[in-house]
Amino acid sequence: MKKQIIKWLARLLGGAGLIFIAVNIFDDGVPDLKDRIPAGLRSSLLLFLFSVFAWIFAWFREKEGGYALMIAAIIYGLNRFYSPDRGGTIAFFYFALPLFVPGILFWWYSQLKEN
């Protein structure tokens, strides 16, 4: 029973983290398709897509998907850390933790499943 709770908590928190990041990307102001897309927005969208694929992958392969989600979280946090408009340590944790915690939970579930 404990394993199932961890698995579903990781899935729900991962989905909530992705929604949180999507809202922040759109809050930054997604320009019209006519305009040129800024490099910062382009990198955020690319990392968001990588995070979505990692989260979907974690539903089927928890250990590898958890690692991919943690890597995506660190890269996305570093992207925001070095962002000229809102960077810093707080921005790193603010954007990395919503994906890093589900990554750890997916990894933890895979360890419990192996034992």
N, C-alpha and C positions, 0 to 999 in steps of 0.2 A: 504494500500500500504506500509506503514511504517513497518508493521509487517512482510510482505513478504521479504522486504529488509533485516531486521534483521535476519530472519530465514536463508536466502540464504548466507548472510555474515558469519553467524556462521558456516554453512556447508562448505563454501569454505575456511575460515580461519582454520577450524579444519582439513580439508584435507591437506592444505598446511603445517600446523604444524606437522602432522603425516609424511609427506614426509620429512620435515626438520629433524625430529628425526631419521627417517630411514636412511637418508644420513649420519647423524652423527654416528649412530651405525655402519654402514658399513665403515665409515671413520676410526673408531677405529681399524679396521682390523678384519674382521670375519675370523677366521682361517679355515683351511681345515677341513672337517668332520673327517679325520683320527686323528687329534690332539684333545687333551682334551680342552674343552671350558672353558675359565677362568670364575670365579665366577662373576666378574663385568659385563662381556658380557652377561652371563646367566641372571642376574637380569635385565639388560637393555632390553633384548629381551622379558622377561616376562612382564615387565612394558609396553613395546611397544604394546604387544598383548592386554593387559588390556585396554590400551588407544584406540586401534582400536575398540575393542568391545564396549567401552563406547561411542565412536563417532558414531558408527552404531546404538546403542541403542538410542542416542540423536535424531536421525532422526525421530524416531517414538514416543518417550516419552521425550519431550524436557526438562521438569523440572528435572526428575530423571537422564536423560542422562547428563544434564548440571552439576548436582552435581557429578556424576561419573567422568566426564571429569575434573572437578576442583580437585577432590581427586587424580586422576591419575597424574595431573600436579604437585601437591604438592609433592606426593611421588616420582615422577621422578626427580623433582628438588632437593629433599633431597638426593636421590641416587647419583646425580652428585655433590652435595655439599660435601658429605662425601667421594667422590671418591679420592683415593690417587694420581692419576695422574693429574687430573685437578678438584680441588674442590674450594670452596669459594663461596662468596655471588654472585659474577658475574655469576658463573656457574649455581647457583640456578635459578636466573632470566632468564638467557639465555636459559635454557631448560624447565622452568616451564611456562613462559609466552605464548609460542606458543600453549599450550593446555588450559591454564587458561582463556585467553581472549575468545575463542570460548565457553568455558563452561559458562562464565558469559553471553554471548550473547544468548545461548540456554535458560538459566534460565530467562533472561529478556524477551525473546519472549514468554515463557510460562506464565509469569506474564501479559503481554499485551493480550495474548489470553484469559486468564481467565476473564479479565475485559471487 
